[in-house]
Structures are given as structure tokens and as C-alpha cells.
Amino acid sequence: MKTKIFVLLFLVASALIVWQCASPSPNGKDQSDTPTSGKLKIVVDESYSKLFDTEIYTFEALYKRAKVFASYKPEAQALADLMADSCKVIIINRDLTKSEYEQFKLNNLFPKATKICEDAIALIVNPENEDSLFTTEKIKSILLGNDSVWKQINSKSNLGKINVVFDNDGSANARYMKDSLLQGKALSKNCFAVKSNPEVVEYVASHKNAIGVISVNWISDQDDSTSTNLLKKIKVVSVAKADGMQHYKPFQAYIKTKDYAFCRDVYMINRQTRAGLGIGFVAFVAGEKGQIIILKQGLVPSTMPVRLVQINTK
């Protein structure tokens, strides 16, 4: 009889321990939320969906009790979600502005931005378009509408009006071009948006007069079937920073050396106030395994050394 009572008490005690572990802590914090376990909502700029599909898959494979739920949205919506606490982490290609940090500070929140890699904007044209060498000044003139037909670029061209297509409204790609190249001036009426980077590729592939603006991450991984299939449909533009200078494509080495004109940094911004899964996932992406994934995808890691090797083919 004593044995049965002991077993019964042991089972009751075990149940209480399990219930306490599964229940929120007295201060309202979920004890299951640790750097390697729990659930995390993040919003990723659609430009980096390929990269973060891989980062999340690898992270969850290593940490079986962790689950990361990612939504892929334009930059503007990602920032709005972070402000509204609809997610704890966002991935965009800029740091928060001073005023954005001040908004968080008013709510006693102090988000941390971690630079994880260097990226670039790629310009693409139809394979039948003979014009694929541009200067930054010429791209600026096209975006402002000063050069609006292909004959202004090449007098022998018969492609007609120049259409410039971006990935979506609220796009980081469009925002980068307006801020960095146009110094805040508005894009011309010949610029419009579709819904995603792959849709930009499809539009350019079917419209000979178009120039597409996409994130290089969509075409940078030479071992990825999605990237290689997209590359078969378009031609990547080479850009020179000024007349008489060498033209470069957005290859990994030229992003690292900044020889390519349209380079930018990518940040993970975490608003989580405790050492939870948000901090753990950011640390993973900024750590060795996460940085190797970035390197493999054709981007430039920020927290690990990169060696540039020149190969002579002659």
C-alpha cells in the first residue's frame, strides 16, 4: 500500500512540474522562449526570401524545439509590422532611422540592428536588347524620365519607350534608388511595380523594351535551380560609376570591393526585450553557419572574413 501511495504522489508531483514548465512564468514571460526553443514570428523583405528559406530550414534542423514563422513582405510593411509588435524580428536592407528608434524608445523598447551581409541591386534587360552597358548617370536619367525612349540610349534602337519595372509598391529596391541615386526625387511615370522579384524577371523576359530592378539574391546562387532558370530568361546589366570607368556586374567580388555601383547592407532588427528565440536566431544568422549560407548564396557575409581570389583564364 505504501508503494502505491508513493507512486501516486510521484505522478502528481511530475504533473505539476510539467504544468509549471508549460505555463507562462509569473511575470508573464513564456519560459519555453529561449535562444534555441519556442516560436518566433519574423517579417523578411521579399528580396531575401530565398536566403531566409534556407536559414530557417537549417536553424530548425539544428534546434528541434524552435519554430520560426516567416512572412515575406515589402520593406514598408515589414517596418509597420515591427512597430505594431506583429513580429519580433525583421530583415531589411537598412538600419532604423533616428526617428524610428525614438518611437520605440517612447515605449521603453530598444531594438538592436545587426548587419548580416552585403547585397546589391541588379538591373536586367531582355536578352534581345543590345544595350546592357550603362553608367549610374544614365540610369539616373532613365529613372527621372529624362531618357524615356531607347533611341536616346542608342540611336539605332527600335525598342520604343523605356519601361522600368520594380518588384512591388513599398519596395526597398525602389526606395534605395530614390534615396541613393535620385537624392529623394520622385520616379518618373515610366516606372511601375509588379508584385515580386520573379515577376520582374518574367515581365522583362516578355517585354523587349523593359529594364527590371531586382535584388541580386534572386540570381546570385549559381548552384540554385531557381537562380539559373531566371538567368536564362534575362541579361544582367553592367554598370560604370562614371563615363570612362570600367563596367561591373553585381558579382560577389565586386560587391565586396564596392566596384559595383548599387551595393547595400542587410540588417536583422530585433525588438525582443529578453534572451528569447529572436536573439538566438539573429545570433545564428550572424554566426558561422548562417554566414556560410550567405556566402553560398552569392552575397557577402558581414561577420566572417572573405578572401578574394583572382583567376586568370589565359
Buried (B, 14 or more C-beta within 10 A) or exposed (E): EEEEEEEEEEEEEEEEEEEEEEEEEEEEEBEBBBBBBBBBBBBBBBBBBBBBEBBBEBBBEEBEEBBBEBBBBBBBBBBBBBBEEBBBBBBBBBBBEEEBBEEBEEEEBEBBBBEBBBBBBBBBBBBEBBBBEBBBEBBBBBBBBEBBEBBBBEEEBEBEEBBBBBBBEBBBBBBBBBEBBBEEEEBBEBBEBBEBBBBBBBBBBEBBBBBBBBBBBBBBBEEBEEBEEBBEBBBBBBBBBEEEEEBBBBBBBBBBEEBBBBBBBBBBBBBBBEEBBBBBBBBBBBEEEBBEBBBBBBBBBBBBEEEEEEEEEE
